[in-house]
Amino acid sequence: MGLSTDKKVVRFEQRLQHRLQAVLEAMPVAVSWASLETQQIEFVNKEFTAMFGYVLGDHPTVAQWIEGTYVNPMHAQRAGDMW
């Protein structure tokens, strides 16, 4: 018996995610993203790590990122307001 439509969609989305991450990993620019819903940082590429020295998990949430990386309180407040 074949896969259900739901399982096919999930597998398709997983392949797309994998391809997107492969493309972003290969880019010569720093890239990271976080979930707008949960504010969890979900991805950083090699260039991001090379440029900033942080790996995925160093700052699990946007709030922790802002708190741990912005020295100037005004800049931190501005960054937080953008979220």
Secondary structure, DSSP 8 states (H G I E B T S, - for coil): ----HHHHHHHHHHHHHHHHHHHHHH-SS--EEE-TTT-BEEEE-HHHHHHH---TTSS-BHHHHHHHH--SHHHHHHHHHH-
